[in-house]
Amino acid sequence: MTLSFEEKKAIFDDYKELTPVPVSMNRLNYHFKASAVDHTIVVRFLHPNGNAFIYAGYLPKEETAKGYLSVLDADEAEIRELVEKAIDYLKKTEDGYVEGYSELWFDQTGDVLRLTYDNPMWSVSLPNGTIEGVFKSKEAAIGYLMDENFFEG
């Protein structure tokens, strides 16, 4: 059975990070204002007939309709999965990393360094937070770590 407008609206309203915005013909869009990129619309055109489109920019363009998937016949679990994938995708910067992403690197003696993404830079730091170096790319930071005989843990 197809979920109604009200049922889908209740699902979208559960996501406190989404902001409903009325658009034409009694439809609603839901924006993710904390998006790491310019795109913020997660749910497009929730229509009184129960149809809506959820952002799917992580899929190849030919699998979507202008970057969105229709959820006319989707159940609650499918809708929630698509919304969560869209939000997770929009949290990533154009570099493909979520702000604050980090990795631990180790050397043979047990020393540890943390590689952290601080959009758009990468930093290498000691466990106490002291910065060892800042790099313009992950590749440059990894080069430094490897030159210092560290390996990813």
MODELLER restraints for C-alpha pairs under 7 A, 6 or more apart:
rsr = mdl.restraints
at = mdl.atoms
rsr.add(forms.Gaussian(group=physical.xy_distance, feature=features.Distance(at['CA:2:A'], at['CA:72:A']), mean=6.85, stdev=0.5))
rsr.add(forms.Gaussian(group=physical.xy_distance, feature=features.Distance(at['CA:2:A'], at['CA:73:A']), mean=5.18, stdev=0.5))
rsr.add(forms.Gaussian(group=physical.xy_distance, feature=features.Distance(at['CA:3:A'], at['CA:50:A']), mean=6.51, stdev=0.5))
rsr.add(forms.Gaussian(group=physical.xy_distance, feature=features.Distance(at['CA:3:A'], at['CA:75:A']), mean=6.87, stdev=0.5))
rsr.add(forms.Gaussian(group=physical.xy_distance, feature=features.Distance(at['CA:4:A'], at['CA:50:A']), mean=4.87, stdev=0.5))
rsr.add(forms.Gaussian(group=physical.xy_distance, feature=features.Distance(at['CA:5:A'], at['CA:47:A']), mean=6.68, stdev=0.5))
rsr.add(forms.Gaussian(group=physical.xy_distance, feature=features.Distance(at['CA:5:A'], at['CA:48:A']), mean=5.27, stdev=0.5))
rsr.add(forms.Gaussian(group=physical.xy_distance, feature=features.Distance(at['CA:5:A'], at['CA:49:A']), mean=6.31, stdev=0.5))
rsr.add(forms.Gaussian(group=physical.xy_distance, feature=features.Distance(at['CA:5:A'], at['CA:50:A']), mean=4.21, stdev=0.5))
rsr.add(forms.Gaussian(group=physical.xy_distance, feature=features.Distance(at['CA:17:A'], at['CA:32:A']), mean=6.16, stdev=0.5))
rsr.add(forms.Gaussian(group=physical.xy_distance, feature=features.Distance(at['CA:18:A'], at['CA:30:A']), mean=5.66, stdev=0.5))
rsr.add(forms.Gaussian(group=physical.xy_distance, feature=features.Distance(at['CA:18:A'], at['CA:31:A']), mean=5.29, stdev=0.5))
rsr.add(forms.Gaussian(group=physical.xy_distance, feature=features.Distance(at['CA:18:A'], at['CA:32:A']), mean=4.92, stdev=0.5))
rsr.add(forms.Gaussian(group=physical.xy_distance, feature=features.Distance(at['CA:19:A'], at['CA:30:A']), mean=5.21, stdev=0.5))
rsr.add(forms.Gaussian(group=physical.xy_distance, feature=features.Distance(at['CA:19:A'], at['CA:31:A']), mean=5.06, stdev=0.5))
rsr.add(forms.Gaussian(group=physical.xy_distance, feature=features.Distance(at['CA:19:A'], at['CA:32:A']), mean=6.57, stdev=0.5))
rsr.add(forms.Gaussian(group=physical.xy_distance, feature=features.Distance(at['CA:20:A'], at['CA:28:A']), mean=6.27, stdev=0.5))
rsr.add(forms.Gaussian(group=physical.xy_distance, feature=features.Distance(at['CA:20:A'], at['CA:29:A']), mean=5.71, stdev=0.5))
rsr.add(forms.Gaussian(group=physical.xy_distance, feature=features.Distance(at['CA:20:A'], at['CA:30:A']), mean=4.42, stdev=0.5))
rsr.add(forms.Gaussian(group=physical.xy_distance, feature=features.Distance(at['CA:20:A'], at['CA:31:A']), mean=6.48, stdev=0.5))
rsr.add(forms.Gaussian(group=physical.xy_distance, feature=features.Distance(at['CA:21:A'], at['CA:28:A']), mean=5.55, stdev=0.5))
rsr.add(forms.Gaussian(group=physical.xy_distance, feature=features.Distance(at['CA:21:A'], at['CA:29:A']), mean=5.13, stdev=0.5))
rsr.add(forms.Gaussian(group=physical.xy_distance, feature=features.Distance(at['CA:21:A'], at['CA:30:A']), mean=5.99, stdev=0.5))
rsr.add(forms.Gaussian(group=physical.xy_distance, feature=features.Distance(at['CA:22:A'], at['CA:28:A']), mean=4.54, stdev=0.5))
rsr.add(forms.Gaussian(group=physical.xy_distance, feature=features.Distance(at['CA:22:A'], at['CA:29:A']), mean=6.34, stdev=0.5))
rsr.add(forms.Gaussian(group=physical.xy_distance, feature=features.Distance(at['CA:23:A'], at['CA:29:A']), mean=6.80, stdev=0.5))
rsr.add(forms.Gaussian(group=physical.xy_distance, feature=features.Distance(at['CA:26:A'], at['CA:47:A']), mean=6.86, stdev=0.5))
rsr.add(forms.Gaussian(group=physical.xy_distance, feature=features.Distance(at['CA:26:A'], at['CA:48:A']), mean=6.87, stdev=0.5))
rsr.add(forms.Gaussian(group=physical.xy_distance, feature=features.Distance(at['CA:27:A'], at['CA:45:A']), mean=5.24, stdev=0.5))
rsr.add(forms.Gaussian(group=physical.xy_distance, feature=features.Distance(at['CA:27:A'], at['CA:46:A']), mean=5.22, stdev=0.5))
rsr.add(forms.Gaussian(group=physical.xy_distance, feature=features.Distance(at['CA:27:A'], at['CA:47:A']), mean=4.72, stdev=0.5))
rsr.add(forms.Gaussian(group=physical.xy_distance, feature=features.Distance(at['CA:27:A'], at['CA:48:A']), mean=6.70, stdev=0.5))
rsr.add(forms.Gaussian(group=physical.xy_distance, feature=features.Distance(at['CA:28:A'], at['CA:44:A']), mean=6.91, stdev=0.5))
rsr.add(forms.Gaussian(group=physical.xy_distance, feature=features.Distance(at['CA:28:A'], at['CA:45:A']), mean=5.31, stdev=0.5))
rsr.add(forms.Gaussian(group=physical.xy_distance, feature=features.Distance(at['CA:28:A'], at['CA:46:A']), mean=5.00, stdev=0.5))
rsr.add(forms.Gaussian(group=physical.xy_distance, feature=features.Distance(at['CA:28:A'], at['CA:47:A']), mean=6.93, stdev=0.5))
rsr.add(forms.Gaussian(group=physical.xy_distance, feature=features.Distance(at['CA:29:A'], at['CA:41:A']), mean=6.76, stdev=0.5))
rsr.add(forms.Gaussian(group=physical.xy_distance, feature=features.Distance(at['CA:29:A'], at['CA:43:A']), mean=5.36, stdev=0.5))
rsr.add(forms.Gaussian(group=physical.xy_distance, feature=features.Distance(at['CA:29:A'], at['CA:44:A']), mean=4.62, stdev=0.5))
rsr.add(forms.Gaussian(group=physical.xy_distance, feature=features.Distance(at['CA:29:A'], at['CA:45:A']), mean=5.38, stdev=0.5))
rsr.add(forms.Gaussian(group=physical.xy_distance, feature=features.Distance(at['CA:29:A'], at['CA:46:A']), mean=6.37, stdev=0.5))
rsr.add(forms.Gaussian(group=physical.xy_distance, feature=features.Distance(at['CA:30:A'], at['CA:41:A']), mean=5.82, stdev=0.5))
rsr.add(forms.Gaussian(group=physical.xy_distance, feature=features.Distance(at['CA:30:A'], at['CA:42:A']), mean=5.74, stdev=0.5))
rsr.add(forms.Gaussian(group=physical.xy_distance, feature=features.Distance(at['CA:30:A'], at['CA:43:A']), mean=4.85, stdev=0.5))
rsr.add(forms.Gaussian(group=physical.xy_distance, feature=features.Distance(at['CA:30:A'], at['CA:44:A']), mean=6.62, stdev=0.5))
rsr.add(forms.Gaussian(group=physical.xy_distance, feature=features.Distance(at['CA:31:A'], at['CA:40:A']), mean=5.14, stdev=0.5))
rsr.add(forms.Gaussian(group=physical.xy_distance, feature=features.Distance(at['CA:31:A'], at['CA:41:A']), mean=4.38, stdev=0.5))
rsr.add(forms.Gaussian(group=physical.xy_distance, feature=features.Distance(at['CA:31:A'], at['CA:42:A']), mean=5.68, stdev=0.5))
rsr.add(forms.Gaussian(group=physical.xy_distance, feature=features.Distance(at['CA:32:A'], at['CA:40:A']), mean=4.94, stdev=0.5))
rsr.add(forms.Gaussian(group=physical.xy_distance, feature=features.Distance(at['CA:32:A'], at['CA:41:A']), mean=6.21, stdev=0.5))
rsr.add(forms.Gaussian(group=physical.xy_distance, feature=features.Distance(at['CA:32:A'], at['CA:42:A']), mean=6.37, stdev=0.5))
rsr.add(forms.Gaussian(group=physical.xy_distance, feature=features.Distance(at['CA:33:A'], at['CA:40:A']), mean=5.88, stdev=0.5))
rsr.add(forms.Gaussian(group=physical.xy_distance, feature=features.Distance(at['CA:35:A'], at['CA:90:A']), mean=5.07, stdev=0.5))
rsr.add(forms.Gaussian(group=physical.xy_distance, feature=features.Distance(at['CA:35:A'], at['CA:91:A']), mean=5.35, stdev=0.5))
rsr.add(forms.Gaussian(group=physical.xy_distance, feature=features.Distance(at['CA:36:A'], at['CA:90:A']), mean=5.97, stdev=0.5))
rsr.add(forms.Gaussian(group=physical.xy_distance, feature=features.Distance(at['CA:36:A'], at['CA:91:A']), mean=5.16, stdev=0.5))
rsr.add(forms.Gaussian(group=physical.xy_distance, feature=features.Distance(at['CA:36:A'], at['CA:92:A']), mean=5.77, stdev=0.5))
rsr.add(forms.Gaussian(group=physical.xy_distance, feature=features.Distance(at['CA:36:A'], at['CA:93:A']), mean=5.00, stdev=0.5))
rsr.add(forms.Gaussian(group=physical.xy_distance, feature=features.Distance(at['CA:37:A'], at['CA:90:A']), mean=6.60, stdev=0.5))
rsr.add(forms.Gaussian(group=physical.xy_distance, feature=features.Distance(at['CA:37:A'], at['CA:93:A']), mean=5.93, stdev=0.5))
rsr.add(forms.Gaussian(group=physical.xy_distance, feature=features.Distance(at['CA:37:A'], at['CA:94:A']), mean=6.62, stdev=0.5))
rsr.add(forms.Gaussian(group=physical.xy_distance, feature=features.Distance(at['CA:42:A'], at['CA:54:A']), mean=5.64, stdev=0.5))
rsr.add(forms.Gaussian(group=physical.xy_distance, feature=features.Distance(at['CA:42:A'], at['CA:55:A']), mean=5.01, stdev=0.5))
rsr.add(forms.Gaussian(group=physical.xy_distance, feature=features.Distance(at['CA:42:A'], at['CA:83:A']), mean=6.94, stdev=0.5))
rsr.add(forms.Gaussian(group=physical.xy_distance, feature=features.Distance(at['CA:42:A'], at['CA:86:A']), mean=6.33, stdev=0.5))
rsr.add(forms.Gaussian(group=physical.xy_distance, feature=features.Distance(at['CA:43:A'], at['CA:52:A']), mean=6.76, stdev=0.5))
rsr.add(forms.Gaussian(group=physical.xy_distance, feature=features.Distance(at['CA:43:A'], at['CA:53:A']), mean=5.66, stdev=0.5))
rsr.add(forms.Gaussian(group=physical.xy_distance, feature=features.Distance(at['CA:43:A'], at['CA:54:A']), mean=4.61, stdev=0.5))
rsr.add(forms.Gaussian(group=physical.xy_distance, feature=features.Distance(at['CA:43:A'], at['CA:55:A']), mean=6.34, stdev=0.5))
rsr.add(forms.Gaussian(group=physical.xy_distance, feature=features.Distance(at['CA:44:A'], at['CA:52:A']), mean=6.02, stdev=0.5))
rsr.add(forms.Gaussian(group=physical.xy_distance, feature=features.Distance(at['CA:44:A'], at['CA:53:A']), mean=5.02, stdev=0.5))
rsr.add(forms.Gaussian(group=physical.xy_distance, feature=features.Distance(at['CA:44:A'], at['CA:54:A']), mean=6.24, stdev=0.5))
rsr.add(forms.Gaussian(group=physical.xy_distance, feature=features.Distance(at['CA:45:A'], at['CA:52:A']), mean=5.33, stdev=0.5))
rsr.add(forms.Gaussian(group=physical.xy_distance, feature=features.Distance(at['CA:45:A'], at['CA:53:A']), mean=6.44, stdev=0.5))
rsr.add(forms.Gaussian(group=physical.xy_distance, feature=features.Distance(at['CA:46:A'], at['CA:52:A']), mean=4.18, stdev=0.5))
rsr.add(forms.Gaussian(group=physical.xy_distance, feature=features.Distance(at['CA:50:A'], at['CA:72:A']), mean=6.16, stdev=0.5))
rsr.add(forms.Gaussian(group=physical.xy_distance, feature=features.Distance(at['CA:51:A'], at['CA:70:A']), mean=6.88, stdev=0.5))
rsr.add(forms.Gaussian(group=physical.xy_distance, feature=features.Distance(at['CA:51:A'], at['CA:71:A']), mean=6.07, stdev=0.5))
rsr.add(forms.Gaussian(group=physical.xy_distance, feature=features.Distance(at['CA:51:A'], at['CA:72:A']), mean=4.26, stdev=0.5))
rsr.add(forms.Gaussian(group=physical.xy_distance, feature=features.Distance(at['CA:52:A'], at['CA:70:A']), mean=5.78, stdev=0.5))
rsr.add(forms.Gaussian(group=physical.xy_distance, feature=features.Distance(at['CA:52:A'], at['CA:71:A']), mean=5.61, stdev=0.5))
rsr.add(forms.Gaussian(group=physical.xy_distance, feature=features.Distance(at['CA:52:A'], at['CA:72:A']), mean=6.31, stdev=0.5))
rsr.add(forms.Gaussian(group=physical.xy_distance, feature=features.Distance(at['CA:53:A'], at['CA:68:A']), mean=5.50, stdev=0.5))
rsr.add(forms.Gaussian(group=physical.xy_distance, feature=features.Distance(at['CA:53:A'], at['CA:69:A']), mean=5.13, stdev=0.5))
rsr.add(forms.Gaussian(group=physical.xy_distance, feature=features.Distance(at['CA:53:A'], at['CA:70:A']), mean=4.44, stdev=0.5))
rsr.add(forms.Gaussian(group=physical.xy_distance, feature=features.Distance(at['CA:53:A'], at['CA:71:A']), mean=5.98, stdev=0.5))
rsr.add(forms.Gaussian(group=physical.xy_distance, feature=features.Distance(at['CA:54:A'], at['CA:68:A']), mean=5.19, stdev=0.5))
rsr.add(forms.Gaussian(group=physical.xy_distance, feature=features.Distance(at['CA:54:A'], at['CA:69:A']), mean=5.30, stdev=0.5))
rsr.add(forms.Gaussian(group=physical.xy_distance, feature=features.Distance(at['CA:54:A'], at['CA:70:A']), mean=6.59, stdev=0.5))
rsr.add(forms.Gaussian(group=physical.xy_distance, feature=features.Distance(at['CA:54:A'], at['CA:82:A']), mean=6.76, stdev=0.5))
rsr.add(forms.Gaussian(group=physical.xy_distance, feature=features.Distance(at['CA:54:A'], at['CA:83:A']), mean=6.63, stdev=0.5))
rsr.add(forms.Gaussian(group=physical.xy_distance, feature=features.Distance(at['CA:55:A'], at['CA:67:A']), mean=5.97, stdev=0.5))
rsr.add(forms.Gaussian(group=physical.xy_distance, feature=features.Distance(at['CA:55:A'], at['CA:68:A']), mean=4.40, stdev=0.5))
rsr.add(forms.Gaussian(group=physical.xy_distance, feature=features.Distance(at['CA:55:A'], at['CA:69:A']), mean=6.54, stdev=0.5))
rsr.add(forms.Gaussian(group=physical.xy_distance, feature=features.Distance(at['CA:55:A'], at['CA:86:A']), mean=5.75, stdev=0.5))
rsr.add(forms.Gaussian(group=physical.xy_distance, feature=features.Distance(at['CA:56:A'], at['CA:67:A']), mean=5.45, stdev=0.5))
rsr.add(forms.Gaussian(group=physical.xy_distance, feature=features.Distance(at['CA:56:A'], at['CA:68:A']), mean=5.11, stdev=0.5))
rsr.add(forms.Gaussian(group=physical.xy_distance, feature=features.Distance(at['CA:56:A'], at['CA:69:A']), mean=6.47, stdev=0.5))
rsr.add(forms.Gaussian(group=physical.xy_distance, feature=features.Distance(at['CA:56:A'], at['CA:86:A']), mean=6.00, stdev=0.5))
rsr.add(forms.Gaussian(group=physical.xy_distance, feature=features.Distance(at['CA:57:A'], at['CA:67:A']), mean=5.27, stdev=0.5))
rsr.add(forms.Gaussian(group=physical.xy_distance, feature=features.Distance(at['CA:58:A'], at['CA:89:A']), mean=6.72, stdev=0.5))
rsr.add(forms.Gaussian(group=physical.xy_distance, feature=features.Distance(at['CA:61:A'], at['CA:67:A']), mean=6.08, stdev=0.5))
rsr.add(forms.Gaussian(group=physical.xy_distance, feature=features.Distance(at['CA:71:A'], at['CA:79:A']), mean=6.82, stdev=0.5))
rsr.add(forms.Gaussian(group=physical.xy_distance, feature=features.Distance(at['CA:91:A'], at['CA:98:A']), mean=5.76, stdev=0.5))
rsr.add(forms.Gaussian(group=physical.xy_distance, feature=features.Distance(at['CA:92:A'], at['CA:98:A']), mean=4.33, stdev=0.5))
rsr.add(forms.Gaussian(group=physical.xy_distance, feature=features.Distance(at['CA:99:A'], at['CA:117:A']), mean=6.02, stdev=0.5))
rsr.add(forms.Gaussian(group=physical.xy_distance, feature=features.Distance(at['CA:99:A'], at['CA:118:A']), mean=5.98, stdev=0.5))
rsr.add(forms.Gaussian(group=physical.xy_distance, feature=features.Distance(at['CA:99:A'], at['CA:119:A']), mean=6.09, stdev=0.5))
rsr.add(forms.Gaussian(group=physical.xy_distance, feature=features.Distance(at['CA:100:A'], at['CA:116:A']), mean=6.03, stdev=0.5))
rsr.add(forms.Gaussian(group=physical.xy_distance, feature=features.Distance(at['CA:100:A'], at['CA:117:A']), mean=5.24, stdev=0.5))
rsr.add(forms.Gaussian(group=physical.xy_distance, feature=features.Distance(at['CA:100:A'], at['CA:118:A']), mean=5.93, stdev=0.5))
rsr.add(forms.Gaussian(group=physical.xy_distance, feature=features.Distance(at['CA:101:A'], at['CA:116:A']), mean=5.67, stdev=0.5))
rsr.add(forms.Gaussian(group=physical.xy_distance, feature=features.Distance(at['CA:101:A'], at['CA:117:A']), mean=5.29, stdev=0.5))
rsr.add(forms.Gaussian(group=physical.xy_distance, feature=features.Distance(at['CA:102:A'], at['CA:114:A']), mean=6.57, stdev=0.5))
rsr.add(forms.Gaussian(group=physical.xy_distance, feature=features.Distance(at['CA:102:A'], at['CA:115:A']), mean=5.34, stdev=0.5))
rsr.add(forms.Gaussian(group=physical.xy_distance, feature=features.Distance(at['CA:102:A'], at['CA:116:A']), mean=4.20, stdev=0.5))
rsr.add(forms.Gaussian(group=physical.xy_distance, feature=features.Distance(at['CA:102:A'], at['CA:117:A']), mean=6.27, stdev=0.5))
rsr.add(forms.Gaussian(group=physical.xy_distance, feature=features.Distance(at['CA:103:A'], at['CA:114:A']), mean=5.70, stdev=0.5))
rsr.add(forms.Gaussian(group=physical.xy_distance, feature=features.Distance(at['CA:103:A'], at['CA:115:A']), mean=5.16, stdev=0.5))
rsr.add(forms.Gaussian(group=physical.xy_distance, feature=features.Distance(at['CA:103:A'], at['CA:116:A']), mean=6.60, stdev=0.5))
rsr.add(forms.Gaussian(group=physical.xy_distance, feature=features.Distance(at['CA:104:A'], at['CA:112:A']), mean=6.68, stdev=0.5))
rsr.add(forms.Gaussian(group=physical.xy_distance, feature=features.Distance(at['CA:104:A'], at['CA:113:A']), mean=5.89, stdev=0.5))
rsr.add(forms.Gaussian(group=physical.xy_distance, feature=features.Distance(at['CA:104:A'], at['CA:114:A']), mean=4.67, stdev=0.5))
rsr.add(forms.Gaussian(group=physical.xy_distance, feature=features.Distance(at['CA:104:A'], at['CA:115:A']), mean=6.32, stdev=0.5))
rsr.add(forms.Gaussian(group=physical.xy_distance, feature=features.Distance(at['CA:104:A'], at['CA:152:A']), mean=6.22, stdev=0.5))
rsr.add(forms.Gaussian(group=physical.xy_distance, feature=features.Distance(at['CA:104:A'], at['CA:153:A']), mean=5.75, stdev=0.5))
rsr.add(forms.Gaussian(group=physical.xy_distance, feature=features.Distance(at['CA:105:A'], at['CA:112:A']), mean=5.67, stdev=0.5))
rsr.add(forms.Gaussian(group=physical.xy_distance, feature=features.Distance(at['CA:105:A'], at['CA:113:A']), mean=5.19, stdev=0.5))
rsr.add(forms.Gaussian(group=physical.xy_distance, feature=features.Distance(at['CA:105:A'], at['CA:114:A']), mean=6.13, stdev=0.5))
rsr.add(forms.Gaussian(group=physical.xy_distance, feature=features.Distance(at['CA:105:A'], at['CA:150:A']), mean=5.82, stdev=0.5))
rsr.add(forms.Gaussian(group=physical.xy_distance, feature=features.Distance(at['CA:105:A'], at['CA:151:A']), mean=5.24, stdev=0.5))
rsr.add(forms.Gaussian(group=physical.xy_distance, feature=features.Distance(at['CA:105:A'], at['CA:152:A']), mean=4.35, stdev=0.5))
rsr.add(forms.Gaussian(group=physical.xy_distance, feature=features.Distance(at['CA:105:A'], at['CA:153:A']), mean=5.35, stdev=0.5))
rsr.add(forms.Gaussian(group=physical.xy_distance, feature=features.Distance(at['CA:106:A'], at['CA:112:A']), mean=4.67, stdev=0.5))
rsr.add(forms.Gaussian(group=physical.xy_distance, feature=features.Distance(at['CA:106:A'], at['CA:113:A']), mean=6.44, stdev=0.5))
rsr.add(forms.Gaussian(group=physical.xy_distance, feature=features.Distance(at['CA:106:A'], at['CA:150:A']), mean=5.03, stdev=0.5))
rsr.add(forms.Gaussian(group=physical.xy_distance, feature=features.Distance(at['CA:106:A'], at['CA:151:A']), mean=5.34, stdev=0.5))
rsr.add(forms.Gaussian(group=physical.xy_distance, feature=features.Distance(at['CA:106:A'], at['CA:152:A']), mean=6.32, stdev=0.5))
rsr.add(forms.Gaussian(group=physical.xy_distance, feature=features.Distance(at['CA:106:A'], at['CA:153:A']), mean=6.26, stdev=0.5))
rsr.add(forms.Gaussian(group=physical.xy_distance, feature=features.Distance(at['CA:107:A'], at['CA:149:A']), mean=5.93, stdev=0.5))
rsr.add(forms.Gaussian(group=physical.xy_distance, feature=features.Distance(at['CA:107:A'], at['CA:150:A']), mean=4.38, stdev=0.5))
rsr.add(forms.Gaussian(group=physical.xy_distance, feature=features.Distance(at['CA:107:A'], at['CA:151:A']), mean=6.25, stdev=0.5))
rsr.add(forms.Gaussian(group=physical.xy_distance, feature=features.Distance(at['CA:112:A'], at['CA:126:A']), mean=6.78, stdev=0.5))
rsr.add(forms.Gaussian(group=physical.xy_distance, feature=features.Distance(at['CA:112:A'], at['CA:127:A']), mean=6.82, stdev=0.5))
rsr.add(forms.Gaussian(group=physical.xy_distance, feature=features.Distance(at['CA:113:A'], at['CA:124:A']), mean=6.42, stdev=0.5))
rsr.add(forms.Gaussian(group=physical.xy_distance, feature=features.Distance(at['CA:113:A'], at['CA:125:A']), mean=5.56, stdev=0.5))
rsr.add(forms.Gaussian(group=physical.xy_distance, feature=features.Distance(at['CA:113:A'], at['CA:126:A']), mean=5.04, stdev=0.5))
rsr.add(forms.Gaussian(group=physical.xy_distance, feature=features.Distance(at['CA:113:A'], at['CA:127:A']), mean=6.52, stdev=0.5))
rsr.add(forms.Gaussian(group=physical.xy_distance, feature=features.Distance(at['CA:114:A'], at['CA:124:A']), mean=5.50, stdev=0.5))
rsr.add(forms.Gaussian(group=physical.xy_distance, feature=features.Distance(at['CA:114:A'], at['CA:125:A']), mean=5.22, stdev=0.5))
rsr.add(forms.Gaussian(group=physical.xy_distance, feature=features.Distance(at['CA:114:A'], at['CA:126:A']), mean=6.40, stdev=0.5))
rsr.add(forms.Gaussian(group=physical.xy_distance, feature=features.Distance(at['CA:115:A'], at['CA:122:A']), mean=6.81, stdev=0.5))
rsr.add(forms.Gaussian(group=physical.xy_distance, feature=features.Distance(at['CA:115:A'], at['CA:123:A']), mean=5.70, stdev=0.5))
rsr.add(forms.Gaussian(group=physical.xy_distance, feature=features.Distance(at['CA:115:A'], at['CA:124:A']), mean=4.63, stdev=0.5))
rsr.add(forms.Gaussian(group=physical.xy_distance, feature=features.Distance(at['CA:115:A'], at['CA:125:A']), mean=6.70, stdev=0.5))
rsr.add(forms.Gaussian(group=physical.xy_distance, feature=features.Distance(at['CA:116:A'], at['CA:122:A']), mean=5.59, stdev=0.5))
rsr.add(forms.Gaussian(group=physical.xy_distance, feature=features.Distance(at['CA:116:A'], at['CA:123:A']), mean=5.26, stdev=0.5))
rsr.add(forms.Gaussian(group=physical.xy_distance, feature=features.Distance(at['CA:116:A'], at['CA:124:A']), mean=6.47, stdev=0.5))
rsr.add(forms.Gaussian(group=physical.xy_distance, feature=features.Distance(at['CA:117:A'], at['CA:123:A']), mean=6.58, stdev=0.5))
rsr.add(forms.Gaussian(group=physical.xy_distance, feature=features.Distance(at['CA:121:A'], at['CA:134:A']), mean=6.75, stdev=0.5))
rsr.add(forms.Gaussian(group=physical.xy_distance, feature=features.Distance(at['CA:121:A'], at['CA:135:A']), mean=5.77, stdev=0.5))
rsr.add(forms.Gaussian(group=physical.xy_distance, feature=features.Distance(at['CA:121:A'], at['CA:136:A']), mean=5.01, stdev=0.5))
rsr.add(forms.Gaussian(group=physical.xy_distance, feature=features.Distance(at['CA:121:A'], at['CA:137:A']), mean=6.38, stdev=0.5))
rsr.add(forms.Gaussian(group=physical.xy_distance, feature=features.Distance(at['CA:122:A'], at['CA:134:A']), mean=5.67, stdev=0.5))
rsr.add(forms.Gaussian(group=physical.xy_distance, feature=features.Distance(at['CA:122:A'], at['CA:135:A']), mean=5.09, stdev=0.5))
rsr.add(forms.Gaussian(group=physical.xy_distance, feature=features.Distance(at['CA:122:A'], at['CA:136:A']), mean=6.31, stdev=0.5))
rsr.add(forms.Gaussian(group=physical.xy_distance, feature=features.Distance(at['CA:122:A'], at['CA:137:A']), mean=6.21, stdev=0.5))
rsr.add(forms.Gaussian(group=physical.xy_distance, feature=features.Distance(at['CA:122:A'], at['CA:138:A']), mean=6.02, stdev=0.5))
rsr.add(forms.Gaussian(group=physical.xy_distance, feature=features.Distance(at['CA:122:A'], at['CA:141:A']), mean=6.63, stdev=0.5))
rsr.add(forms.Gaussian(group=physical.xy_distance, feature=features.Distance(at['CA:123:A'], at['CA:131:A']), mean=6.89, stdev=0.5))
rsr.add(forms.Gaussian(group=physical.xy_distance, feature=features.Distance(at['CA:123:A'], at['CA:133:A']), mean=5.72, stdev=0.5))
rsr.add(forms.Gaussian(group=physical.xy_distance, feature=features.Distance(at['CA:123:A'], at['CA:134:A']), mean=4.35, stdev=0.5))
rsr.add(forms.Gaussian(group=physical.xy_distance, feature=features.Distance(at['CA:123:A'], at['CA:135:A']), mean=6.20, stdev=0.5))
rsr.add(forms.Gaussian(group=physical.xy_distance, feature=features.Distance(at['CA:124:A'], at['CA:131:A']), mean=5.95, stdev=0.5))
rsr.add(forms.Gaussian(group=physical.xy_distance, feature=features.Distance(at['CA:124:A'], at['CA:132:A']), mean=5.37, stdev=0.5))
rsr.add(forms.Gaussian(group=physical.xy_distance, feature=features.Distance(at['CA:124:A'], at['CA:133:A']), mean=5.25, stdev=0.5))
rsr.add(forms.Gaussian(group=physical.xy_distance, feature=features.Distance(at['CA:124:A'], at['CA:134:A']), mean=6.40, stdev=0.5))
rsr.add(forms.Gaussian(group=physical.xy_distance, feature=features.Distance(at['CA:125:A'], at['CA:131:A']), mean=4.24, stdev=0.5))
rsr.add(forms.Gaussian(group=physical.xy_distance, feature=features.Distance(at['CA:125:A'], at['CA:132:A']), mean=5.07, stdev=0.5))
rsr.add(forms.Gaussian(group=physical.xy_distance, feature=features.Distance(at['CA:126:A'], at['CA:132:A']), mean=6.89, stdev=0.5))
rsr.add(forms.Gaussian(group=physical.xy_distance, feature=features.Distance(at['CA:135:A'], at['CA:141:A']), mean=5.63, stdev=0.5))
